[in-house]
Amino acid sequence: MKPSIISNSPLLPSELERQQIFYWLKRISSVTAWLRIFSYFQAWARAVEDSVRVAD
């Protein structure tokens, strides 16, 4: 007896597709976005602190 194959079953992603999906999910996740924004904020805060020191 042959095992039955369901024609409507979704195919699992390949290793490359899984990596691409994970990268995309990581890219759009709020944690990743906040970490990216935080690095910009840190650079801005350093620039403000340096300019305040120079102004004094």
C-alpha positions, -999 to +999 in steps of 0.1 A: +000+000+000+014+034-010+013+063+015-013+088+006-001+123-004-024+151+003-022+175-027-034+205-008-007+203+019+016+232+021+053+226+014+078+234+041+103+262+033+138+252+023+168+262+045+174+293+024+137+303+025+136+298+063+167+321+067+150+347+045+118+345+064+136+348+097+156+378+085+125+395+073+106+389+105+136+401+125+138+432+104+102+441+109+099+432+146+094+460+170+124+450+192+147+452+162+132+485+151+136+500+186+172+488+188+179+505+155+162+537+165+180+536+199+214+536+181+204+567+162+192+583+195+225+575+212+244+592+183+222+623+186+225+624+224+263+622+221+263+651+196+241+672+219+263+665+249+294+674+230+280+707+217+268+716+253+304+710+265+318+731+238+293+759+245+302+761+282 
